[in-house]
Amino acid sequence: MPYEVFTRKTRRSGTPTLSFSKLGQITFNQSSASILQKETIEHVLLLWDSSAGKMAIKSTSNKKDPRAYRIRYSSKGNGASFSAKTFADYIGVDLSERKSTPIDITPNSEYIIEVKIPEEFFRRRQQQHPKLVEKVKTG
């Protein structure tokens, strides 16, 4: 049987990457995390445009905003993350496996990250079948 070269699913390049983990976290690779940490981004707001399928991340200095997520930077310097399970569920991301996408980080913009979420990230929508209801006369 001939050998097959294994293709890694995780990108190890210097390209900034955002991932949805199986635990419902949004994670940033080392490249992304170093940019965010350099810009001293500690808390963010998540925004969703359902018609365009786009997500945006906006920095906030208001730590008390109940909508804000706190970014946790790895002490080893190899990434950052925050828990976003309810957001992933809300937009319909399939969390059965880790999903990564390259991102552009623009620190001097209103939205530091703006990304179109690839279609394959979403749960397959099962076609809804109307329930058949039989009306029964009583009496």
C-alpha positions in Angstrom: 0.0 0.0 0.0 1.5 3.4 -1.0 2.1 6.1 1.6 -0.2 9.1 1.7 1.1 12.5 2.9 -1.0 13.8 5.8 -2.3 17.3 5.4 -2.5 19.3 8.6 -5.8 21.1 9.3 -4.2 23.8 11.4 -2.4 26.7 9.6 1.1 27.3 11.1 2.0 30.2 8.8 2.4 33.8 9.7 -1.1 34.6 8.3 -3.4 35.9 11.0 -6.1 33.4 11.6 -9.4 33.2 13.5 -10.8 29.8 14.5 -14.0 28.5 16.1 -13.0 25.7 18.4 -15.0 22.6 19.3 -15.5 24.1 22.8 -17.2 27.2 21.3 -14.2 29.5 21.7 -13.0 32.0 19.2 -9.2 31.6 19.0 -6.5 33.6 17.4 -3.2 32.1 16.2 0.2 33.5 17.2 0.2 36.1 14.4 -3.2 37.4 15.2 -2.6 37.4 19.0 0.7 39.4 18.7 -1.1 42.1 16.7 -4.0 42.3 19.1 -1.7 42.3 22.1 0.5 45.0 20.6 -2.6 47.2 20.2 -3.6 46.4 23.8 -7.0 45.0 22.8 -8.4 43.5 26.0 -12.2 43.5 25.5 -14.2 43.2 22.3 -17.8 43.3 21.0 -19.0 40.8 18.5 -21.2 42.0 15.6 -23.1 39.8 13.1 -24.5 40.8 9.7 -26.8 37.8 8.8 -27.6 39.1 5.3 -23.9 39.3 4.3 -22.8 36.4 6.5 -20.1 38.6 8.0 -18.8 38.9 11.5 -17.0 41.9 12.9 -15.0 42.4 16.1 -14.9 45.8 17.6 -12.5 46.8 20.5 -14.1 48.4 23.6 -12.5 50.0 26.6 -15.7 49.6 28.6 -14.9 46.5 30.8 -18.3 46.7 32.4 -20.3 46.4 29.2 -22.3 43.1 29.6 -21.9 42.5 25.8 -18.1 42.6 26.0 -15.8 39.5 25.8 -12.4 39.5 27.5 -9.6 38.2 25.3 -7.2 35.9 27.2 -3.7 35.8 25.8 -1.6 32.7 26.2 1.3 33.1 28.6 3.5 31.2 26.1 2.7 33.8 23.5 1.3 31.3 21.0 -2.3 32.6 20.7 -5.4 34.2 22.3 -9.0 33.2 22.8 -12.3 34.0 24.4 -15.5 32.0 25.0 -18.1 32.7 22.3 -20.3 29.5 22.4 -23.6 31.4 22.6 -22.5 33.6 19.7 -21.5 30.6 17.6 -24.8 28.9 18.4 -26.7 32.1 17.5 -25.1 32.4 14.1 -25.3 28.6 13.4 -21.6 27.6 13.4 -21.1 23.9 13.4 -18.8 23.2 16.4 -18.2 19.5 15.7 -14.7 20.3 14.5 -12.3 23.2 14.6 -12.8 25.7 11.7 -10.2 28.3 10.8 -10.2 31.2 8.4 -7.6 33.9 7.5 -8.4 37.4 8.7 -7.2 40.9 8.2 -6.6 43.0 11.4 -7.0 46.7 11.0 -6.3 48.3 14.4 -7.1 51.9 13.3 -10.5 51.0 11.9 -13.9 51.0 13.7 -13.9 47.2 13.4 -10.5 45.6 14.1 -11.6 42.4 12.4 -14.2 42.0 9.7 -14.6 38.6 8.1 -17.0 36.7 5.9 -17.7 33.4 7.5 -17.3 30.6 4.9 -20.5 28.6 4.2 -18.9 25.3 5.2 -18.7 26.7 8.8 -22.4 26.5 9.3 -24.6 23.6 10.4 -26.5 22.0 7.6 -30.0 23.2 7.8 -32.4 20.3 7.8 -35.4 20.9 5.7 -38.5 21.5 7.8 -41.4 19.4 7.0 -44.8 20.7 8.0 -46.5 18.5 10.5 -49.7 17.0 9.3 -52.5 17.7 11.6 -55.8 15.9 11.3 -58.8 17.7 12.5 -61.2 15.4 14.3 -64.8 16.3 14.9 -65.9 15.7 18.4 -69.4 15.3 19.7 
